Amino acid sequence: MARGANRLPREQLEPLPRREELQALVRYYHHLQNEHKRAPLESAMRRRIEDRLLDVRRRFDRVLEEWVPEEDLRHAWWEHLHNRAPEPSGPPEIRPLVVRGVSEAGSVVEVRGKKGEELEVRVDGALSERIAGEKDFSPVTAPLTFRLNETQAHETFTASPEALAALADFLDDGKPPPWDYASELLSDGLIDVHFALTPRGRRALASR
């Protein structure tokens, strides 16, 4: 199915994934640090890793500056990145998007939550019901049509074509994660904090 647009602005449906983007950056930075330790001294590989570490630090600092106004919290995240201090408690997590679609009546239907917990169903941003967390939204073939009680919806995606193209290049070519698009990919439920594709992410790429 072709990509669609929400009737409501995204920020009215769910906060931006600020914490999730910071978590993803920290995980990748620590992964690069481990690779850097194993790389031969004075090698081209070691220099490439150093360049990536610098890029991740710059991105991390920009996210902190733009989205975390509290100085103490920014410092706590800085310590978590550089000294592997415990992960700070803020900003708050989002409830991951499992599926989003548009009903025949034009309403935006969202299902959010994590595996093993109740999922929230929201219609046009308002909580409609809670459903069992084991309900299956795992098919990876697009298009997806799903039914919740009497409401049937056709899945839509909000990530830009540029974000999807960058994600596909990352998966196909082993390039560094497309950090410029991390926030919208996380918001649209296409990746997790490890930059791994979710079932919804696989459907989004299949629908291009």
C-alpha positions in Angstrom: 0.0 0.0 0.0 1.2 3.5 -0.7 2.5 5.6 2.1 -0.1 7.9 3.8 -0.2 10.9 6.1 -1.7 11.3 9.5 -4.6 13.7 10.0 -3.0 14.8 13.4 0.4 16.3 13.7 2.8 13.6 15.0 3.7 15.6 18.1 0.0 15.5 19.2 0.1 11.7 19.0 3.3 10.9 20.9 6.4 12.8 22.2 9.5 12.7 20.2 11.9 9.7 21.0 14.6 11.8 22.6 15.6 9.2 25.1 15.6 6.4 22.5 17.9 8.4 20.2 20.3 9.1 23.1 20.2 5.3 23.9 21.0 4.4 20.3 23.9 6.8 20.1 25.4 5.5 23.4 25.1 1.9 22.3 26.8 2.6 18.9 29.5 4.8 20.6 30.4 2.0 23.0 30.4 -0.5 20.2 32.8 1.7 18.3 35.0 2.0 21.3 35.3 -1.7 21.6 36.2 -2.0 17.9 38.7 0.8 18.3 40.5 -1.2 21.0 40.8 -4.2 18.7 41.9 -2.3 15.6 45.7 -2.4 14.8 47.6 0.8 15.7 48.1 3.3 12.9 45.8 1.3 10.7 43.2 2.8 8.2 40.5 0.9 10.1 41.5 2.6 13.3 41.3 6.0 11.7 37.9 5.3 10.2 36.6 4.2 13.6 38.0 7.4 15.2 36.2 9.5 12.6 32.9 7.7 13.4 33.5 8.2 17.1 33.9 11.9 16.5 30.7 12.0 14.4 28.7 10.2 17.1 29.9 12.5 19.8 28.9 15.5 17.8 25.5 14.1 17.1 25.1 13.2 20.8 26.0 16.8 21.9 23.5 18.2 19.4 20.7 16.1 20.7 21.5 17.0 24.3 21.7 20.7 23.5 18.5 20.7 21.5 16.3 18.4 23.5 17.6 18.2 27.1 17.4 21.6 28.8 18.3 20.4 32.3 22.1 20.9 32.9 22.3 18.1 35.5 20.6 15.7 33.1 22.8 16.6 30.2 25.9 16.0 32.4 24.5 12.6 33.5 24.1 11.6 29.9 27.6 12.8 29.1 29.0 10.7 32.0 27.0 7.7 30.7 28.5 8.1 27.2 32.1 8.8 28.2 32.5 7.0 31.5 29.8 4.3 31.3 28.0 5.7 34.3 24.4 4.4 34.9 21.9 5.5 32.3 19.9 8.6 33.5 16.2 8.3 34.3 15.2 11.1 31.9 13.9 12.2 29.4 10.9 9.8 29.5 10.6 6.9 27.1 8.0 6.8 24.4 5.6 3.9 24.0 7.0 2.2 20.9 4.7 2.4 17.8 3.7 -1.2 16.8 1.3 -0.2 13.9 -0.4 2.9 12.6 -3.1 3.1 10.0 -6.1 5.0 8.7 -9.6 3.6 9.0 -12.3 3.8 6.3 -13.8 6.7 8.3 -10.4 8.6 8.1 -9.4 8.1 11.7 -5.8 7.5 12.7 -5.5 4.3 14.6 -2.3 3.6 16.6 -1.2 0.6 18.6 1.7 1.2 21.0 3.6 -0.7 23.7 6.3 -3.2 24.3 6.4 -7.0 24.0 5.0 -8.7 27.1 2.9 -5.8 28.2 -0.6 -4.5 27.4 -0.8 -2.5 24.1 -2.6 0.8 23.9 -5.0 1.4 21.1 -5.4 5.1 20.3 -7.9 6.6 17.8 -7.1 10.2 16.7 -4.8 10.4 19.7 -7.4 9.4 22.3 -7.0 6.2 24.2 -9.6 3.8 23.0 -8.8 0.4 24.6 -6.0 -1.9 25.8 -5.3 -5.2 24.2 -3.2 -8.2 25.0 0.5 -7.8 24.2 0.7 -11.0 22.4 -1.7 -9.8 19.6 0.2 -10.5 16.4 1.4 -7.5 14.4 4.6 -9.3 13.2 3.9 -9.9 9.5 6.6 -8.3 7.4 4.8 -8.3 4.1 3.1 -5.0 3.0 0.4 -3.9 2.7 -1.0 -4.7 6.2 -4.7 -4.3 7.0 -5.6 -4.9 10.7 -8.9 -5.0 12.6 -9.5 -3.9 16.2 -13.1 -4.7 17.3 -15.3 -3.1 14.6 -12.5 -0.8 13.2 -10.5 -1.9 10.2 -7.4 0.2 9.2 -4.9 0.2 6.5 -1.3 0.7 7.6 0.4 4.0 6.7 3.9 5.4 7.4 5.2 8.9 8.1 8.9 8.4 7.6 10.2 10.4 4.7 11.4 8.7 1.4 14.9 10.1 2.3 14.8 8.4 5.7 13.7 5.1 4.2 16.3 5.3 1.5 19.0 6.0 4.1 17.8 3.1 6.2 17.9 0.7 3.2 21.4 1.8 2.4 22.5 1.2 5.9 21.1 -2.3 5.9 22.3 -3.2 2.4 25.8 -1.6 2.4 26.9 -1.7 6.1 27.2 2.0 6.2 27.1 3.9 9.6 23.5 4.3 11.0 21.7 7.3 9.3 21.6 9.4 12.5 20.1 12.4 10.7 16.9 10.3 10.3 17.1 8.4 13.6 14.3 10.5 15.3 11.8 10.0 12.5 12.6 6.3 12.1 12.2 5.8 15.8 9.0 7.8 15.9 7.5 5.8 13.1 8.3 2.5 14.8 10.6 1.3 12.0 13.7 0.7 14.2 14.6 0.0 17.8 17.4 1.6 19.8 19.9 -0.9 18.3 19.0 0.4 14.9 17.5 -3.1 14.1 14.4 -3.2 11.9 11.1 -3.9 13.5 8.4 -5.8 11.7 6.8 -2.5 10.9 10.1 -1.3 9.5 10.3 -4.3 7.2 6.8 -3.5 6.0 7.8 0.1 5.4 10.7 -0.9 3.2 8.6 -3.4 1.4 6.1 -0.7 0.6 8.5 1.6 -1.1 
